[in-house]
Amino acid sequence: MNEKKSNRFMPLLMAISVVIGILIGTFYANHFSGNRLSIINSSSNKLNNLLRLIDDQYVDTVNVNDLVEKAMPQILAELDPHSVYIAAKDMQIANDDLKGSFSGIGIEFTIRQDTLHVQQVISNGPAEKAGVLAGDMIVLVDDKPFTGKTLTNEEAMHKLKGPKDTKVKLGIKRRGDKKIRDIVVTRGDIPTKSITATYMLDNKTGYIRIKNFGENTYPELLIALAKLSQQGFENLTIDLRGNTGGYLESAVQIANEFLPKGNLIVYTQGRKFARQDYRSDGRGSYQQIPLVILIDEGSASASEILAGAIQDNDRGTIIGRRSFGKGLVLKPMAFNDGSMIRLTIARYYSPSGRCIQKPYVSGDNKDYEEDLLTRYQHGEFFSQDSIKHTGPAYKTRIGREVFGGGGITPDIFVAEDTTDVTSYYKQASMSGLILQFAFDYTDENRQKLNEFKTEKDLEKYLLKQNTVEKFANYAEKKGLKRRNLMIQRSHKLLERYINSRIIYNMMSEQAWVEYLNEDDPAIKETLNVFNTNSAFPAPPVKSEPVKKAAYVGPFDYHGTHSKTSYTARLT
């Protein structure tokens, strides 16, 4: 009887078992196979899972690698203005200036009218040895056309740079030649100089311009100092204007040359980055020499570290305008595909404890990027009183007051001179017409200009050529309406700009710097500091207690208080 009942219920039990099995199978299939939502919800790596889902189930075919390349910069942009993603294809360009050298043919070029023009040939470089001349046009590379609207600086550098000892065939069009000449260049190591000018401002004052802080900056500095020593320098000016920074170690090494043992140069500190102090070791050879550092709104990062170390230790005088305010420590982190991120891990602090970094709002870089324009509009470039400090006050070693929260404020302010600036001058400068004219003038008169061996001789010749009038005629043909009164008012500025570019094209960056420094207000102020023996800052004067005076009549307030691009690329 019981056996019969059992047999009767067996099909039912089997059916129930099958249903239960199906339900269990469906549950596990939904949760661990087809439906990945629960995985994403429970996973800490949502981004990876999102990309996996898109790759697996999106309606159209998607290149996930392209999505990643686009997403990386946007993610980092939400952190701070300087954390950045560098794609593998851009890594070489990003590192060339800092590495101190690269492999290429050794020319400076500019692209004009869809054609690459050789602006300068690097002395003793591969191109010079092969016979390439300044003024040549490269129209073929390895027998393939190298002109047209698609020709960019990036493409040119990609084609002309390459591994050392490899060859590249150039098709050269030279002024006066009817045929294209073939020149084979064997690529070699091309040095990238951090120090672009070293000379004597007067019979006692040495001058060194540092363009950036790379791997070789410190050795270059020692060579420059040795050169100045042979000329008997007693004072030193280091020009950091427009220097956007580079390696922290280079700035520390240079500061060490001028500071006595044990002085704090800079320290870094972050959330997961313990404080690290950088101090002078006392081995510097120039600890007693009177020193001036020149800065401006373009001086950033490592430039500010050096200027801040000198200022906070009362070792020299800082002259110019408030620096940029970039005080973030960026750590490079490489990926397997050759790309890299530079991630902010800490902040720089000057010896007095002030943070060099100017304020920013995470994920909102618009105000940060427009900060220099804001400074200009608020008059900071023209008046020291317009400088607005957002951070607290700090004290140098001898008690002078300095401010944090945004760059280095100079000890002596030098306003930007805009006395003779007109709308015509602004249009001529911003349009690039001056650069175009200077190149064309150089190219057309190269044979004559080659006769002059020094910057002074070339300058004297150019002053007789009325280059401003020639430019005005040139610019008018290019669409810039002639404004005679404005041209007359801005004549000196126009002449200075035009002639400086011609000098640069024909000679070197040092010759260009020397020419511009001749009437530079910051240089004049520098020489005045040395002539008055005031390069070493003096302690602040302690004010005497103010005694209450008797009233003698109305206060006469008025009687008491009445009182201004460089387009070449290296390959």
TAHUDA-V519314 format. One line per field, one symbol per residue. phi: phi as a letter, one per 30 degrees, with the letter a starting at -180 (. if undefined). burial: # if it has 16 or more other ideal C-beta (glycine too) atoms within 10 Angstrom, else .. A space follows every 50 residues. Layout:
phi->???
burial->???
This chain:
phi->.dddddddddedddddddddddddddedddcbbdccdddddccdcddddd ddddddbddcdbdddddddddeddddddcadcdbccdedcddddcedddj aacacibcbbcbhibdcddbcdeideddddjdbejdcccbbhicebbjdd dbeddddddcdleeidcbccccccejcdcdccbcccdbdcdcddccabac dbdbcdbbccdaccdcddedddddddddddcidcbbccccdiddjkdeed ddddeedccddiddcabcabecbdebccbdcicdcbdcdebbccbadcdb heddddddddddchcaccbkbeddjcbcdccdbccddjdacccdcabdbd edjddddddaceibcddddcddddedddiddcbddddccccddbcdecjd dbbcilicdddbdbdddcecdbdddddddddidddddedddeddcedddd dccbddddeedddcchdddddedddddcjcddbddddddceddddddddd ddddddbadddddedddebdeddddddddddchcddecddddddedddcd dbkdddddddcdb..dcdbcb
burial->...................................#............#. #.................#..#...##..#######......#..###.# ############...#######..####.#.#.#####.##....##... #.#..##.####.....#.#####........#.#.##.#.########. #...##############.##..##..#....#.##############.# #########...#######........###...#..#.############ ##############################........############ ##.#####.#.......#..#...#....###....#...#..#.#...# .##############.....##.##.###...#######.###.....#. .#..#..##.##....##..##.##....#..#..##.##..######## #######.#########..#.##.###.##....#.#............. ................#####
